[in-house]
Amino acid sequence: MANIRDLKKDINYVLGDIIEAVYIVDAANNKPDSKEGAKIIDSAIETFDDLIAKVNLRSVENRSAHLKGVRQELEKKGKDLIDKLNKLS
């Protein structure tokens, strides 16, 4: 089950890094509590909760394919959040 553990770590690291980057961009722009940054952070937290729930879902027919789908969803949503972050700066 190391694959599941690695996937959970990847979800945590990717979304955690995005949240940290929002704080860095806000600090660099002298906007410590920007509304746009808060929206990105809220979206990252919502994505984290959603993806972890999907990883923990055991009642799927093909668990391997399901986990690959979760990893692809992480990549897509992570890229979308990074694009929003780039527009913030």
C-alpha positions as CSV (number, residue, x, y, z in Angstrom):
1,M,0.0,0.0,0.0
2,A,3.0,2.3,-0.4
3,N,1.3,3.7,-3.5
4,I,-1.6,5.1,-1.5
5,R,0.8,6.6,1.1
6,D,2.8,8.2,-1.7
7,L,-0.4,9.6,-3.3
8,K,-1.5,11.1,0.0
9,K,1.9,12.7,0.5
10,D,1.8,14.0,-3.1
11,I,-1.6,15.6,-2.5
12,N,-0.4,17.1,0.8
13,Y,2.9,18.5,-0.7
14,V,1.4,19.9,-3.9
15,L,-1.5,21.7,-2.3
16,G,0.6,22.7,0.7
17,D,3.2,24.3,-1.6
18,I,0.5,26.2,-3.5
19,I,-0.8,27.6,-0.2
20,E,2.7,28.6,0.9
21,A,3.3,30.2,-2.5
22,V,0.1,32.3,-2.1
23,Y,1.4,33.6,1.2
24,I,4.8,34.4,-0.4
25,V,3.2,36.3,-3.3
26,D,0.9,38.2,-1.0
27,A,3.8,39.2,1.2
28,A,5.9,40.3,-1.8
29,N,3.0,42.4,-3.0
30,N,2.4,43.9,0.5
31,K,-1.1,42.5,0.5
32,P,-1.0,40.1,3.5
33,D,-4.7,39.2,3.4
34,S,-5.8,39.6,-0.3
35,K,-9.2,38.3,-1.3
36,E,-7.8,36.6,-4.4
37,G,-5.2,34.8,-2.3
38,A,-7.8,33.7,0.2
39,K,-9.9,32.2,-2.7
40,I,-7.0,30.2,-3.9
41,I,-6.2,28.9,-0.4
42,D,-9.9,28.0,0.1
43,S,-9.9,26.2,-3.2
44,A,-6.7,24.3,-2.4
45,I,-8.1,23.2,1.0
46,E,-11.4,22.1,-0.7
47,T,-9.4,20.2,-3.3
48,F,-7.3,18.5,-0.6
49,D,-10.4,17.4,1.3
50,D,-12.0,16.1,-1.9
51,L,-9.0,14.1,-3.1
52,I,-8.2,12.6,0.3
53,A,-11.8,11.4,0.5
54,K,-11.5,9.8,-2.9
55,V,-8.3,8.1,-2.0
56,N,-9.9,6.7,1.2
57,L,-12.9,5.4,-0.8
58,R,-12.7,1.6,-0.8
59,S,-16.0,0.7,-2.5
60,V,-14.7,1.0,-6.0
61,E,-14.4,-1.9,-8.5
62,N,-10.9,-1.2,-9.8
63,R,-8.9,0.4,-7.0
64,S,-5.8,0.8,-9.2
65,A,-7.6,2.7,-11.9
66,H,-9.4,4.8,-9.4
67,L,-6.2,5.9,-7.8
68,K,-4.7,6.7,-11.2
69,G,-7.7,8.9,-11.8
70,V,-7.2,10.6,-8.4
71,R,-3.6,11.3,-9.4
72,Q,-4.6,12.8,-12.7
73,E,-7.2,14.9,-11.0
74,L,-4.5,16.2,-8.6
75,E,-2.3,17.2,-11.6
76,K,-5.2,19.0,-13.3
77,K,-6.5,20.8,-10.2
78,G,-3.0,21.6,-9.1
79,K,-2.2,23.1,-12.5
80,D,-5.4,25.2,-12.4
81,L,-4.5,26.5,-9.0
82,I,-1.0,27.4,-10.1
83,D,-2.4,29.3,-13.1
84,K,-4.6,31.3,-10.7
85,L,-1.6,31.9,-8.5
86,N,0.5,33.2,-11.5
87,K,-2.3,35.7,-12.3
88,L,-2.2,36.8,-8.7
89,S,1.4,38.1,-8.9
